[in-house]
């Protein structure tokens, strides 16, 4: 049992990128599915697939994205912000801008997971899960 499944998700993706893997498999949860969907919509990953397993938890297969010329990963940094020991919350006015608008902050709000920019437009605050750039 993991104490922080989101940190495990980010670490698996980070490690797979450093090793140059094309696909990474991650145990599934609703929050991880939402994070994967956001990363796909923002163009940080190529594709993903949700698979059912025998234990009914399921897996997420994520196809990682690399630059065609330089072979560098599309995600330079994945940083976990809110941790189980120290939660970070923000209201809609003071949501952070990541890399002056070039990155995204993934925020858990009362209306579900969304990017910091969308949360600001929807005028909702929440827990800042991670930064991606």
C-alpha positions as CSV (number, residue, x, y, z in Angstrom):
1,X,0.0,0.0,0.0
2,X,1.4,3.4,-1.0
3,X,1.1,6.3,1.3
4,X,1.1,8.8,-1.6
5,X,-0.3,7.3,-4.8
6,X,0.0,10.5,-6.8
7,X,3.7,10.8,-5.9
8,X,4.1,7.2,-7.0
9,X,2.4,8.0,-10.3
10,X,4.7,11.0,-11.0
11,X,7.8,9.0,-10.0
12,X,6.9,6.2,-12.3
13,X,6.5,8.6,-15.2
14,X,9.7,10.5,-14.3
15,X,11.7,7.2,-14.1
16,X,10.3,5.9,-17.4
17,X,11.3,9.1,-19.1
18,X,14.8,9.0,-17.7
19,X,15.2,5.4,-18.9
20,X,13.8,6.3,-22.3
21,X,10.8,4.0,-22.2
22,X,8.0,4.5,-24.6
23,X,5.2,3.1,-22.4
24,X,4.8,3.0,-18.6
25,X,2.2,1.0,-16.7
26,X,0.6,2.5,-13.6
27,X,-2.0,1.1,-11.1
28,X,-5.2,2.9,-11.7
29,X,-7.4,5.1,-9.6
30,X,-10.0,7.8,-10.5
31,X,-7.6,10.6,-9.6
32,X,-4.7,9.1,-11.7
33,X,-7.1,8.7,-14.6
34,X,-8.0,12.4,-14.3
35,X,-4.4,13.4,-14.1
36,X,-3.6,11.3,-17.2
37,X,-6.5,12.9,-19.1
38,X,-5.2,16.4,-18.3
39,X,-1.7,15.5,-19.4
40,X,-3.0,14.1,-22.6
41,X,-5.2,17.1,-23.3
42,X,-2.3,19.5,-22.7
43,X,0.0,17.5,-25.0
44,X,2.5,16.1,-22.5
45,X,1.8,12.5,-23.4
46,X,1.1,10.7,-26.7
47,X,-1.7,8.4,-25.7
48,X,-3.1,6.4,-22.8
49,X,-5.3,3.3,-22.3
50,X,-7.2,2.1,-19.3
51,X,-7.1,-1.6,-18.8
52,X,-9.1,-3.8,-16.4
53,X,-7.1,-6.4,-14.3
54,X,-8.1,-9.5,-12.3
55,X,-8.1,-7.6,-9.0
56,X,-10.6,-5.0,-10.4
57,X,-8.2,-2.1,-9.8
58,X,-7.0,-1.8,-13.4
59,X,-3.9,-0.3,-15.0
60,X,-3.2,2.8,-17.0
61,X,-0.8,2.4,-19.9
62,X,0.7,5.8,-20.8
63,X,2.6,6.3,-24.0
64,X,5.3,8.9,-23.3
65,X,6.0,11.8,-25.7
66,X,9.5,12.7,-26.8
67,X,10.9,15.4,-29.2
68,X,11.5,14.0,-32.7
69,X,14.8,15.9,-33.1
70,X,16.4,16.0,-29.7
71,X,14.8,12.8,-28.2
72,X,14.1,14.7,-25.0
73,X,10.9,14.1,-23.0
74,X,8.0,16.5,-23.5
75,X,7.7,16.9,-19.7
76,X,10.9,18.5,-18.3
77,X,9.7,18.4,-14.7
78,X,7.0,16.8,-12.7
79,X,6.9,18.3,-9.2
80,X,4.6,17.1,-6.4
81,X,3.4,20.2,-4.4
82,X,0.8,19.1,-1.9
83,X,2.0,16.1,0.1
84,X,0.1,14.0,2.7
85,X,2.2,15.6,5.5
86,X,1.7,19.1,4.2
87,X,-1.3,20.0,2.1
88,X,-1.1,23.1,-0.1
89,X,-4.4,24.9,-0.8
90,X,-5.0,28.0,-2.8
91,X,-8.1,30.2,-3.6
92,X,-9.0,31.1,-7.1
93,X,-7.3,34.5,-6.9
94,X,-3.9,33.3,-5.8
95,X,-3.5,30.1,-8.0
96,X,0.1,29.9,-9.1
97,X,1.4,30.4,-12.7
98,X,4.0,27.8,-13.6
99,X,6.9,29.0,-15.7
100,X,5.1,32.2,-16.4
101,X,2.3,30.4,-18.1
102,X,4.4,27.8,-20.0
103,X,3.7,25.0,-17.5
104,X,0.5,23.8,-15.8
105,X,-0.6,23.3,-12.2
106,X,-3.0,20.4,-11.6
107,X,-5.5,21.4,-9.0
108,X,-8.0,19.2,-7.2
109,X,-11.2,21.3,-6.8
110,X,-14.8,20.7,-5.7
111,X,-15.6,20.4,-9.4
112,X,-13.0,17.8,-10.1
113,X,-9.4,17.9,-11.2
114,X,-8.4,20.7,-13.6
115,X,-5.5,22.9,-14.6
116,X,-4.8,26.0,-12.6
117,X,-5.8,28.2,-15.5
118,X,-9.2,26.5,-15.8
119,X,-9.7,26.7,-12.1
120,X,-9.0,30.4,-12.1
121,X,-11.5,30.9,-15.0
122,X,-14.1,28.8,-13.1
123,X,-13.4,30.9,-10.0
124,X,-12.7,27.8,-7.8
125,X,-9.7,27.1,-5.6
126,X,-8.5,23.8,-4.2
127,X,-5.5,21.6,-3.4
128,X,-2.5,22.1,-5.7
129,X,-1.4,18.6,-6.6
130,X,1.6,19.1,-8.9
131,X,3.4,21.3,-11.4
132,X,4.2,20.0,-14.9
133,X,6.5,21.8,-17.3
